[in-house]
Structures are given as C-alpha cells and as structure tokens.
C-alpha cells in the first residue's frame, strides 16, 4: 500500500469518527429537546398520579395508632368479609363488562353501518346520558325497578306476573344500573374503531367467495378488536371503582371495594385501612390488565398468523 492511499484511508476513518461523534451529539440534543417538551406532561403525571399513589402506599403501612405495621394488609387474610367484598367487586365488574359487550357491540356495529347523518343523530342518544348526573340516573332506575316501580306495575297490570320481581336493592339492580351508565364508554371507542375499517377489505373477502357471516367473522371482527379492547378496559376499570350506583341500587346487600374504602375512612377514620384497600385493588387491577393485554396480543397474533 502506498503512502498516499494510507493517508486517504486514515483521513476516511477520521472523518467517519467525526461523523459518528456528530450524529451522537445530534441524538443527545434531540433527546434533551424531546425531554424538555415532555417535561410539563411528565410533571403533571408525577404530581397527579405518582405522588398520590406513593402517599396512599405510605399511609397503608401505619396502623390506627400511627405505628409502622402490616396489620392493614393482614386483615385481607384474617377477615372473610374482605375477601367476600373483593370477590363481589370483581364479579360486578366482570358481569357489567360482559353485559356492555353484549349490548354495545351490536349497537356500535349498527351505528358504523348507518349513513353519516343518521349515525350522527343516533350518536347523540348515546352521548345524551353524559349530560345527566350519575346520581340522577341511579335514582331514576330505582323508580323504574323498585317493587312498585314502572316495570313491575306494568307487568302486573298485563297479567304477566302475580308478584313484583326483585329488580332493585340486589345484585341484578346494581348490574342494570351500572350497565346503563357504562355502555357509552364501550360504544364510543368501538364505534371509532369500526369506522376506520376499510370497506374494500370486506368487499375483497366477499369477492373471493366468503359469505357475509364469514366476512364478518374473519375480517370485520378481528379488525374491530382494538376498539373493543379499549372499551372493555375502560368499562372494567371504572366498574372496579364505582361507588354511587352500587351503594344505592344494592340496598346494602352488594358491598363493593369502594364502599369499604369509604367506610374505613369516613365512618371509622382509619386511613391506613382505606389506603391498603386502594393499594391492593390497584395492584390486582394492574395485574389483570397486564394479563388481558397478553391474551389479547396472543389472540390477535393467532388470528392473523392463520391468514
């Protein structure tokens, strides 16, 4: 190798090193700029989410006398009422979520197939309940479902039943009231997901010989899963922390986790016990959401791997 070619090779390597250093410097500047842009949002997340959760966890570590103790968590294993309330909370959340999927998916599908103007009008009736207080809607359901309410009176007048049906102050009443309140939270994201589905994909499936049922099952439904998953997560998480409707529609027979928190803090002034309830509920909810995400991801992968 000549002296000139060696010099050129050394100069090339030097330029490459300088270029790599410059690229790394640009990357650091971009990262710092991005961090600066995100800092207000990160501060809000830290102040409104991280700090309260940390404070909640800190309170749960102290007993009624202010001593550092795990007695608040030991109650979950010592008192059967805690386990029963915990199971009731998740049972209500699961049933309400299932009911919302059962009624919400056909409704969202119907809205997605309507012309734009008709769909907009129908969406008004989906959003309309948001303009009314949850407390007012719950009392309205009490009037409708109670023993001498509208439904029982109509059924008795028509001769369908002889005795009033137990539709309120029980588990069924809680599910009915919460389903009515939660249904828009599933319909809206599901409808948005369905509207993004390309009609050409459905037409292509039918042109290849698929029946309408097969087209829906193999093309439309898998493409609507992201919206369905979003709605299910929203309804399920909101259902776990619901308070007003179970307290009124349950008639004291359906005790959920949020009601136990309210009793521990306001009735017994035991903030440690209430904080421990919140920490346990948060931990279990995050674990279930992680499991749900894994199952949904595996399901979506399995669906498309067979195509």
C-alpha positions in Angstrom: 0.0 0.0 0.0 1.4 3.4 -1.0 1.8 6.3 1.4 -0.9 8.3 -0.4 -3.5 5.5 -0.1 -2.7 5.0 3.6 -3.2 8.7 4.2 -6.5 8.7 2.5 -7.6 5.6 4.5 -6.6 7.3 7.7 -8.4 10.5 6.7 -11.5 8.5 5.9 -11.5 6.8 9.2 -11.0 10.2 10.9 -14.0 11.6 9.0 -16.1 8.6 10.0 -15.2 9.0 13.7 -16.1 12.7 13.4 -19.4 11.9 11.7 -20.3 9.3 14.3 -19.5 11.8 17.1 -21.6 14.5 15.4 -24.5 12.0 15.0 -24.3 11.1 18.6 -24.2 14.7 19.6 -27.3 15.4 17.5 -29.1 12.5 19.0 -28.3 13.8 22.5 -29.6 17.2 21.6 -32.8 15.7 20.2 -33.3 13.6 23.3 -32.8 16.7 25.5 -35.2 18.7 23.4 -37.8 15.9 23.5 -37.4 15.7 27.3 -37.9 19.4 27.5 -41.1 19.2 25.5 -42.3 16.2 27.6 -41.4 17.7 31.0 -44.7 19.6 31.6 -46.7 16.4 30.9 -44.3 14.3 33.0 -44.6 16.8 35.8 -48.4 16.5 35.7 -48.2 12.7 35.7 -45.8 12.7 38.6 -47.9 15.2 40.6 -51.3 13.7 39.9 -50.6 10.0 39.7 -47.2 9.0 41.1 -47.3 11.2 44.3 -50.9 10.2 45.3 -50.2 6.5 44.8 -47.0 6.8 46.8 -48.8 8.7 49.5 -51.5 6.0 49.5 -49.0 3.2 49.8 -47.2 5.1 52.7 -50.5 5.5 54.6 -51.2 1.8 54.3 -48.1 1.0 56.3 -49.4 2.5 59.5 -52.0 1.2 61.9 -54.6 3.2 63.8 -52.1 4.3 66.5 -49.6 5.6 63.9 -47.1 2.8 64.3 -45.4 1.2 61.3 -47.2 -2.1 60.7 -48.6 -4.5 58.1 -51.8 -5.0 60.1 -53.9 -3.3 57.4 -52.8 -5.9 54.8 -53.1 -8.8 57.3 -56.9 -8.1 57.5 -57.3 -9.5 54.0 -56.3 -12.9 55.3 -57.9 -12.7 58.7 -61.4 -11.4 57.9 -63.6 -13.2 55.4 -65.6 -10.1 54.8 -62.7 -8.5 53.0 -62.3 -11.5 50.6 -66.1 -11.6 50.0 -66.2 -7.8 49.2 -63.2 -8.2 47.0 -64.8 -11.1 45.1 -68.1 -9.1 44.8 -66.2 -6.1 43.3 -64.6 -8.2 40.5 -67.8 -10.2 40.0 -69.8 -7.0 39.4 -67.1 -5.5 37.1 -66.9 -8.7 35.0 -70.7 -9.1 34.7 -71.2 -5.4 33.8 -68.3 -5.5 31.3 -69.9 -8.6 29.7 -73.3 -7.0 29.6 -71.8 -3.9 28.0 -70.1 -6.0 25.3 -73.3 -8.0 24.7 -75.4 -4.8 24.1 -72.7 -2.4 23.0 -71.1 -4.4 20.1 -74.4 -4.8 18.1 -75.2 -1.1 18.8 -71.7 0.1 17.6 -71.9 -2.2 14.6 -75.3 -0.8 13.6 -74.0 2.8 14.0 -71.0 2.0 11.8 -73.2 0.7 9.0 -75.6 3.7 9.0 -75.1 6.7 6.7 -73.1 9.5 8.3 -76.0 11.8 9.0 -78.2 9.0 10.6 -75.2 7.8 12.6 -74.5 11.3 13.9 -78.2 11.6 15.1 -78.1 8.2 16.8 -74.8 9.0 18.5 -76.5 12.0 20.2 -78.7 9.5 22.1 -75.6 7.5 23.1 -73.8 10.6 24.4 -77.0 12.2 25.9 -76.7 10.3 29.3 -73.4 12.1 29.9 -75.4 15.3 30.3 -77.2 13.9 33.3 -75.7 13.2 36.7 -74.9 9.6 37.7 -76.9 10.2 40.9 -80.0 11.3 39.0 -79.8 8.3 36.6 -79.4 5.9 39.5 -82.5 7.3 41.3 -84.4 7.1 38.0 -83.5 3.4 37.8 -84.7 2.9 41.4 -88.1 4.4 40.4 -88.3 2.1 37.4 -87.1 -1.1 39.1 -88.4 -1.0 42.6 -91.2 -3.3 43.8 -93.9 -0.7 43.0 -92.0 0.8 40.1 -93.0 1.2 36.5 -91.8 -2.2 35.2 -93.4 -4.3 38.0 -96.7 -2.3 37.8 -96.9 -2.8 34.0 -96.2 -6.5 34.3 -98.8 -6.9 37.0 -101.3 -4.9 35.1 -100.7 -7.0 32.0 -101.2 -10.2 34.0 -97.7 -11.5 33.2 -96.7 -11.8 36.8 -98.6 -12.0 40.1 -95.9 -10.7 42.5 -93.4 -7.9 42.0 -90.0 -9.1 40.7 -86.9 -8.3 42.8 -85.2 -6.0 40.3 -83.7 -3.4 42.8 -81.8 -3.5 46.0 -79.8 -6.6 44.9 -77.1 -7.7 42.5 -79.4 -7.5 39.5 -80.2 -3.9 40.2 -76.6 -3.0 40.5 -75.7 -4.7 37.2 -78.7 -3.0 35.4 -77.8 0.5 36.7 -74.1 0.2 36.1 -74.6 -1.3 32.6 -76.7 1.7 31.6 -74.1 4.1 32.9 -71.1 2.2 31.4 -72.5 1.4 28.0 -71.4 4.6 26.2 -67.8 4.1 27.4 -67.7 0.9 25.3 -69.8 2.1 22.4 -67.8 5.2 21.6 -64.2 3.7 21.2 -65.7 0.6 19.5 -67.6 2.8 17.0 -64.5 4.8 16.3 -62.5 1.6 15.6 -65.2 0.2 13.3 -65.4 3.4 11.3 -61.7 3.1 10.4 -62.2 -0.4 8.9 -61.7 -0.2 5.1 -64.8 -1.3 3.3 -62.6 -2.6 0.4 -61.3 -5.3 2.7 -64.8 -6.6 3.2 -65.6 -6.3 -0.5 -62.4 -8.2 -1.3 -63.4 -11.0 1.1 -66.9 -11.4 -0.5 -65.4 -11.2 -4.0 -63.3 -14.2 -3.0 -66.4 -16.2 -2.2 -66.8 -15.5 1.6 -70.3 -15.3 2.9 -71.4 -12.2 4.9 -71.1 -14.2 8.1 -67.6 -15.4 7.2 -66.6 -11.9 6.2 -67.7 -10.5 9.5 -66.1 -13.3 11.5 -62.7 -13.4 9.7 -62.2 -9.8 8.6 -64.5 -7.3 10.4 -64.4 -8.7 13.9 -60.6 -9.1 14.1 -60.2 -5.5 12.8 -62.6 -4.2 15.5 -60.7 -5.9 18.4 -58.5 -2.8 19.2 -61.6 -0.7 19.8 -63.4 -3.5 21.7 -60.3 -4.0 23.9 -60.2 -0.2 24.7 -63.8 -0.2 25.6 -63.6 -3.3 27.8 -60.6 -1.9 29.7 -62.4 1.4 30.3 -65.6 -0.2 31.5 -63.8 -2.8 33.6 -61.5 -0.3 35.4 -64.4 2.2 36.0 -66.6 -0.7 37.3 -64.0 -1.7 39.9 -64.0 1.8 41.5 -67.8 2.5 41.1 -69.5 3.8 44.3 -72.8 5.6 43.8 -74.8 3.1 41.8 -73.8 0.0 44.0 -74.5 2.0 47.2 -78.0 3.0 46.1 -79.1 0.1 43.8 -77.6 -2.6 46.1 -79.7 -1.7 49.1 -76.8 -2.6 51.4 -76.7 -6.1 50.1 -73.9 -5.6 47.5 -70.8 -4.2 49.1 -68.0 -3.3 46.8 -64.4 -2.3 47.4 -65.0 1.4 47.0 -67.8 1.3 49.6 -65.4 -0.4 52.1 -62.8 2.3 51.5 -65.5 5.0 52.2 -66.5 3.2 55.4 -62.9 2.8 56.6 -62.0 6.5 56.1 -65.3 8.4 56.8 -67.0 6.1 59.3 -64.0 4.6 61.2 -61.4 7.3 60.4 -58.9 4.6 59.6 -57.0 6.0 56.7 -54.4 3.2 56.8 -57.1 0.5 56.2 -58.7 2.6 53.4 -55.3 3.1 51.8 -54.4 -0.6 52.0 -57.7 -1.4 50.2 -56.8 1.1 47.4 -53.3 -0.3 47.1 -54.5 -3.9 46.8 -57.2 -3.0 44.3 -54.7 -1.1 42.2 -52.1 -4.0 42.2 -54.7 -6.6 41.3 -56.2 -4.4 38.6 -52.8 -3.8 37.0 -52.0 -7.5 37.1 -55.3 -8.3 35.4 -54.8 -5.6 32.8 -51.3 -7.0 32.0 -52.8 -10.5 31.6 -55.6 -9.1 29.4 -53.0 -7.4 27.2 -51.0 -10.5 26.8 -54.1 -12.6 26.0 -55.4 -10.1 23.5 -52.0 -9.8 21.8 -51.7 -13.6 21.6 -55.2 -13.7 20.2 -54.6 -11.1 17.6 -51.3 -12.7 16.6 -53.0 -16.1 16.3 -55.8 -14.7 14.2 -53.5 -13.1 11.6 -51.0 -16.0 11.6 -53.7 -18.2 10.1 -54.3 -15.9 7.2 
